[in-house]
Amino acid sequence: MTTIETTGSGLIAALEQTWADIRRRAPQLPEVVVVTGTGLSAGAFHIDAKWGHFGADHWVEGRPTEEGQKAALDLSAARRKPELFVSGECLAEGPRQTLQTMLHEAVHALAHIRGVKDTSRGSKYHNKRDFIPLAGELGLAWPDGQRSHPVIGFSEVKLTEETLADYADSLAYLGAAIRLYRDTFRRVGLLGGQGQGQERDQDGQDGDGQQPTPKASERFKVACGCQPPRSFWIRAKQYTPGPICCGVCGQDFQPEDASPDQHDR
């Protein structure tokens, strides 16, 4: 096996090779610009933690002008390339989580190419109708008997045994290449590994940041089918045991796309 240097460029090369391995199995997927860094971002009142994201048109191909940021915005689709971000914290979980994250982002890339809406509710909720079948095409499966998450839906698809065998060489290469990683999630108490959620970037592309599952104490807003909807804030540990039905419209209360931290202050 080729010796891989303990450098950022060595990590990127390994991630690029893994994406090439994925594209060989799914040629419809686009070439991407692979980047890494921290998956932790803090806004004014909340923290987002994500394994990765896919952005459909983040990069412009070509030489920049001396005008820099003052140059006219180039919206030509032919010159734009998508971005695949894999967080340094994801690398800390090892090659399987890294491959699972990249395949997850590939699902969103495939949905973008085909014009399929695989998420809703502000792009957080991964639906069963479109996301699950696309995930199946790429070697990910929803665990039997597992309930969907109230906020991120059917996001937590997993590598199948067949996929693990099929990508054995890629996993070995990633395992040798991951000699640098970030432990930010661990240091701030956001241990990942099992949970992963999705989020889109602010420009509407599939950020799909696979993030550690929200803690049971975190609150989110739910609403029913009334017009106007009746709504209230609830904690995940109170919502997940079972449906909460509205006595007026008869429909279950469903999560809205809103952050409690942003709206409570």
N, C-alpha and C positions, 0 to 999 in steps of 0.2 A: 504494500500500500504506500502511496506517495506520502512523504513526510510533510506535515502541515505546520507552518510556523504559528507561534502564539501571538498573532497580530489581528487587528481588526480586519485587514484585507483578507487574511486567511479564513476568518469567519464568513465574510461576505462571499468569498469564492465557494465555500461549502454550501451556503444557502442558494447561491446561483446554480450550482450543480444539482442540488435537490429539486429546484424548480424545473430545471431541464429534464430531470427524470420524470417529474409529474407531467410535463408537456408531451413527453414521448408517449405516455399512456392516454393523454387527452389533448390531441393536437389543436383543438379549437381554442385552447387557452392562449392568451397573448404573452409576448415577451414583457418582462417587467423590469423596473429599476428596483433592485433590492437594497433596502437600508435597514439599519438597526439602531438601537439607542434605548433609552429608558421608556418603559410603558406606563410610567406614572406621571400624571399631569394634575396639577392642582389649580382649580379656579378660585373665585373669590370665596365661595362657601362650600365647595365640594371637591372630592378627589375622584378621578377616574383612573382605573388600573386596567390595562389591557395587554393581552398576549401579542396582538398584531392587528393589522388592518390592510385592506385593499382599497386603493384610491385610483379610480379609472383614468383620470387625466391630470395627474399631479405634475408631470414633467414635460418640458418642451424640448424637442430634439432640434439641434442646430446651434450655431454659434451665437452667443449673446452679443448685443450691441453695446457700445460704450455708454449708452443712455442708462443702462442698468434698470433699476426699478421704475425709472421715469419713461421707459419705452412703452409704446402702445401694447395693450394686451393682445396676445396672439391666441385666438380661439379656434384656430384651424385644427380639426380633429386629426388630420393626417400627420401633424407634427407633434402631437401629444402622445405620451407614453404613460402607462399606469405604474403605480408604485405598490410594492409589496413590503410592508414593514413587519419585522419580527423583533419583538422586544428582547433586550438582554436578560430580562427576568424570565422570559419563556425559555431561553437557552439554559437557565439554571435548573429547569425541570428535566433536562436531558433530551436525547434524540427522539424518543417517541412523542413527547409532548410537542417538540419542535415540528416534526413531520405532521402531526395531527393539526397543529395550528396552520401550517402551510396548506394542507389539503382543505381545511376549513375556509381559508381565504380564497382558495381556488374555486370553491363552490360559489362564492360571491362573484368572482371573476366570470365564471361560466354563466351565472344568472345575468350579469351585465351584458355579456356578449349576445345572449339569446333574448334580451329584453324581457326577462322574467322578474316579477316582483316577489322576491323570496323573503322579504321582511316587511313589517308594518309597525305602527305605533312609534313613529319617529325612528324607524329602522332598528329598533331594539328587539322586537318580537320576531323570532324566526318561525315561519309558518310550516305547517305540516304538508300543505298541498304542493308547494314548489320546492322549499328548501330541502326537505327530507329526500325526495327522489333525486335531486341533483347531487346531494351528498352521497347517495348510494352509487351513483355513476362513478364517483371518485374514490370509493373504497371506505366510506364512513357510514356508520349505521346508528340508529337510535336504539338504546338499550331496551330490551323487552321488559315490559311492566313498569317502566319509569314514567312518572308523571311529568308533564311539561312544566317549565318554570313560569310563574305568573307574570314576570317581566320580560324575560328573554326567550320564552317559548321553548322550541325544540332545538336550541342552540347546541346542547351538549352531546353532539354526535361523536362516536368513538371509532378508533381504528378497529377493523375486524381482524380476525386471525389470518384470513386470506391476504389482507392488505399488508399485514406485518411480514408475512412470508414473501410477498411480491416485492416489497421494498427492503428486503434484508440487506442488500448491498448499500443502499442509500443510508439506512440506519447505521450501518457500520462506519460509513464515511463520516456521517454527522457526529457519531460518538467519538471518533478520533479528532475531529475538527473543533469540537466545543471544548476549548481550553481557556476560554474567557467567558464570563457571564456577569450579570448584575444580580445582587441579592437585595434590591430595594424593597420588594414586596415583603420579604422575610423581616427586614429591619423595621418596617412600619406595621407589621402584623397582618399583612394581606397575603397569607400563605395560599398559593394556588394549587396546581396539580390536578384536582378533580373537577372543579367548576370552571366554566368558561362562558362568558357572555359576549354579545356582539354589539357593536356600536358603529354608526357611520360617522364619517367626518362631517364637519360643519358645512361643507360645500355639497353634501348630499350623496357623496360616493360611499361605497361600502367600506366603512372603517372597520367594522366587524372586529373590532378589537376584542379578541378573546380575553376576557377579563375574569378574575376570580369571582365566583358566585357571590352576590350581595349577601352581607351578613344578616342573620335572622332579625337583628335589632333595627335594620335600616327600614325607613318608611317610604311608601310610594302612594300615589293617588289612584283611587279606583272610582269608576262611574258606571251607572246602569244605563238602560236604554230609554229612559224617560226624556221628554223634550220640554224644557232643557233637562239635561242629565242631573240626577242627584249624585253627589260625590262626597268622598271623605278620604282622609289619610289613614293608612293602616300599616302595621309592621308585617314583614314577610312571615314571621313565625305564627302570626294570627291569621294570615290569609291562606297559607298553603294547606292546612288540614282538610279543607273542603270548600265547595261553592258557597257564596253569600248571595242570597236572592233578594231582589227588591220586591217589596210587598205591593207596590203600585203597578209597575210594568211587567212584573213576573220574570224579568231577565236577571242573569247573574251580574254582579259587579265585576268589571274587567279593568285591568291596569290602564291608566292613561299615560301618555308620553310627557312626563313632568318629573322634575327633580324636587324632592321635599326641601332640600337645603336651599334651592334657589327660590322657592315660593314661600318659605316660612319666614324669611328675613325681610 
